[in-house]
Amino acid sequence: MKVQVRYFASVREALSSSGEAVETRAETLAALRDELIARGGAYATALARGKAVRMALDQAMSDEAAALSEGCEVAFFPPVTGG
């Protein structure tokens, strides 16, 4: 399925990208995070397990067990962002 992934604050800076369309087999936020980490490089560093990263699914804060659906929007960001 295809999902829209958005990156904010320090995650965006680390990846030099504010977002991308991702073709994924992931069924949950956790699985998508793992797929992105598996890309290596900046993705592995910015989204690493053990690193505090918040996630939202369709603009609602979500935990890693949240189920993905075709065309959904996923956001990754640090726990504290300025405004």
BAZA-406347 format. One line per field, with one value per residue (C-alpha): residue in three letters; x, z negated, y negated. Coordinates in steps of 0.001 Angstrom, whole numbers, plus 500000, padded with zeros to 6 digits. Example, Ala and Ser with C-alpha at 12.3 -4.5 7.8 and 13.67 -1.06 7.14 Angstrom:
<atoms>
r = (ALA_SER)
x = (512300_513670)
z = (492200_492860)
y = (504500_501060)
</atoms>
This chain:
<atoms>
r = (MET_LYS_VAL_GLN_VAL_ARG_TYR_PHE_ALA_SER_VAL_ARG_GLU_ALA_LEU_SER_SER_SER_GLY_GLU_ALA_VAL_GLU_THR_ARG_ALA_GLU_THR_LEU_ALA_ALA_LEU_ARG_ASP_GLU_LEU_ILE_ALA_ARG_GLY_GLY_ALA_TYR_ALA_THR_ALA_LEU_ALA_ARG_GLY_LYS_ALA_VAL_ARG_MET_ALA_LEU_ASP_GLN_ALA_MET_SER_ASP_GLU_ALA_ALA_ALA_LEU_SER_GLU_GLY_CYS_GLU_VAL_ALA_PHE_PHE_PRO_PRO_VAL_THR_GLY_GLY)
x = (500000_501065_501180_502251_505028_505822_508897_509053_511653_514915_513712_513108_516543_518290_516603_516796_513175_509771_508065_507632_505204_506195_505158_505016_504008_503789_500494_501280_503203_505829_506373_506635_509185_511195_511066_512367_515118_516160_517014_520066_521981_520091_516844_518466_519837_516794_514191_516302_514654_515350_515261_512285_510140_506441_504061_500739_498347_496029_496888_496029_498683_499027_500990_503028_500215_498003_496961_497889_495493_495907_496607_496931_499254_501965_504057_507301_508623_510576_508637_509098_508722_508694_505943)
z = (500000_500413_497423_497030_494483_492962_490923_488470_486475_485811_487743_490825_490416_490051_493178_495178_496138_494940_496324_498985_500434_499287_500789_497828_496715_493106_491332_488269_487354_485665_488824_490961_488557_488796_492617_492605_490086_492363_495078_492951_492833_491607_491314_488951_486826_486765_486144_484123_481543_478103_479469_478400_481519_481465_484188_485530_487864_489914_487630_484372_481875_482076_480558_482596_482717_484826_488105_491411_494344_497992_498412_494696_493429_490919_489084_487153_484797_481563_478286_477997_480946_480850_482230)
y = (500000_496406_494039_490412_489971_486582_485681_482784_480827_482707_485779_483600_482014_485388_486765_483519_484102_482965_486058_488673_491189_494671_497989_500362_503840_502615_503095_500963_497837_500035_502076_498929_497441_500678_500584_497018_497882_500764_498216_497446_494189_491148_493145_495649_492814_490519_493247_495705_497932_496531_492989_490890_490490_489606_490733_489574_491338_489120_486170_487982_489049_492828_495658_498118_500683_498382_500006_498370_498055_497147_493427_492669_489950_490856_488283_488788_486102_485672_485502_481744_479402_475624_473520)
</atoms>
